[in-house]
Amino acid sequence: MNARDPRKGTYALWVKDIREADEENANKSANDLARDNHLGITILERQLLEMDYFEEHGEHMDLNNVTLCSGSRGRDGGVVDADWRGVGFFVRWYYPSDRDSYLRSRSVNL
């Protein structure tokens, strides 16, 4: 499930043009972010952002940290993350209560 879905209509969003996910969201779980009414990136938005960032800067995102895609949830409440590791784009699942200094959501402005 995603907070936004382009199949339901077009939309635009803005995120910071930075390599690593937002430092101010470090060590916050998806549950923490939801309590704060945080608007986070979805996995599709993160994938598109990766392509755009690479086209513009010639380098990949999240080499040292991981983007917690708090705008995307599994049926069981699990949250997806994404980063670039060595040779590819990786996606994993986290519990909504997981938090760590390297796990960071990207804030979205609509």
Secondary structure by P-SEA (a helix, b strand, c coil): cccccccccccccccccccccccccccccaaaaaaaccccccaaaaaaaaaaaaaaccccccccbbbcccccccccbbbbbbbbccccccccccccccccccbbbbbbcc
